[in-house]
Amino acid sequence: NSPFVVQGTRERLVPILMTALATGLALLPLALRGDRPGYEIEHPMSVVILGGLLSSTAMNLVLLPSLYLRWGHAPLPADEADEADEADEASEATR
């Protein structure tokens, strides 16, 4: 299970970082030069979006893979999954 989480994290690393970087670079002038007239609405909005962008990027790259490692499990093989389904159906029938 662990190699799949590492592989998935590596595959998503570049797209997540590139998207965050492009969005961050587009919003950076609004966040830094928000004291100019006409930017009264855009400045606070850009600061909030940048904060959300940073936190969501960190969660996607650090927190989500660690949660997969902690609570994720490999799917059952087909024959074991069929047996588990039959056991569930039998327990529901006795209720």
C-alpha positions as CSV (number, residue, x, y, z in Angstrom):
1,N,0.0,0.0,0.0
2,S,2.8,2.4,0.8
3,P,4.5,2.3,-2.6
4,F,1.2,3.2,-4.3
5,V,0.8,6.3,-2.0
6,V,4.4,7.4,-2.7
7,Q,3.9,6.9,-6.5
8,G,0.6,8.8,-6.5
9,T,2.1,11.6,-4.5
10,R,5.0,11.9,-6.9
11,E,2.7,11.8,-9.9
12,R,0.6,14.7,-8.5
13,L,3.5,16.8,-7.2
14,V,4.3,18.7,-10.4
15,P,0.6,19.4,-11.4
16,I,-0.3,20.6,-8.0
17,L,2.8,22.8,-7.6
18,M,2.5,24.3,-11.1
19,T,-1.2,25.2,-10.6
20,A,-0.5,26.7,-7.2
21,L,2.5,28.6,-8.6
22,A,0.6,30.0,-11.6
23,T,-2.3,31.1,-9.4
24,G,0.0,32.5,-6.7
25,L,2.0,34.6,-9.3
26,A,-1.2,36.0,-10.7
27,L,-2.5,37.1,-7.3
28,L,0.8,38.3,-5.9
29,P,0.6,41.8,-7.4
30,L,-2.9,42.3,-5.9
31,A,-1.7,41.0,-2.5
32,L,1.4,43.2,-2.4
33,R,0.1,46.4,-3.9
34,G,-3.4,46.4,-2.3
35,D,-2.9,49.8,-0.7
36,R,-3.5,51.6,-4.1
37,P,-6.8,53.2,-4.8
38,G,-9.2,50.9,-6.6
39,Y,-7.9,47.7,-5.0
40,E,-10.1,47.9,-1.9
41,I,-11.9,44.7,-2.7
42,E,-9.2,42.8,-4.7
43,H,-6.5,43.1,-2.0
44,P,-8.4,41.2,0.9
45,M,-9.7,38.7,-1.6
46,S,-6.3,37.9,-3.0
47,V,-4.9,37.5,0.5
48,V,-7.6,35.0,1.4
49,I,-7.2,33.1,-1.9
50,L,-3.4,32.9,-1.4
51,G,-3.9,31.6,2.1
52,G,-6.3,29.0,0.9
53,L,-4.0,28.1,-1.9
54,L,-1.1,27.6,0.4
55,S,-3.1,25.5,2.9
56,S,-4.7,23.3,0.3
57,T,-1.4,22.7,-1.5
58,A,0.2,21.7,1.8
59,M,-2.7,19.4,2.7
60,N,-2.7,17.8,-0.8
61,L,1.0,17.1,-0.6
62,V,1.5,16.2,3.1
63,L,-1.7,15.5,4.9
64,L,-3.6,13.6,2.4
65,P,-0.9,11.0,1.7
66,S,-0.3,10.5,5.4
67,L,-4.1,9.9,5.9
68,Y,-4.0,7.3,3.1
69,L,-1.1,5.6,4.7
70,R,-2.9,5.6,8.1
71,W,-6.4,4.6,7.2
72,G,-6.2,3.4,3.6
73,H,-6.2,-0.4,2.9
74,A,-5.7,-2.5,-0.1
75,P,-8.8,-3.8,-1.8
76,L,-9.7,-7.4,-1.2
77,P,-9.1,-9.9,-3.9
78,A,-12.2,-10.8,-5.9
79,D,-12.9,-14.1,-4.2
80,E,-12.5,-12.7,-0.7
81,A,-14.7,-9.7,-1.6
82,D,-17.4,-12.1,-2.8
83,E,-17.2,-14.0,0.4
84,A,-17.5,-10.8,2.4
85,D,-20.5,-9.7,0.4
86,E,-22.2,-13.1,1.0
87,A,-21.5,-12.8,4.7
88,D,-23.0,-9.3,4.8
89,E,-26.1,-10.5,3.0
90,A,-26.5,-13.5,5.4
91,S,-26.2,-11.2,8.4
92,E,-28.8,-8.9,7.0
93,A,-31.2,-11.7,6.2
94,T,-31.1,-12.9,9.9
95,R,-32.1,-9.5,11.2
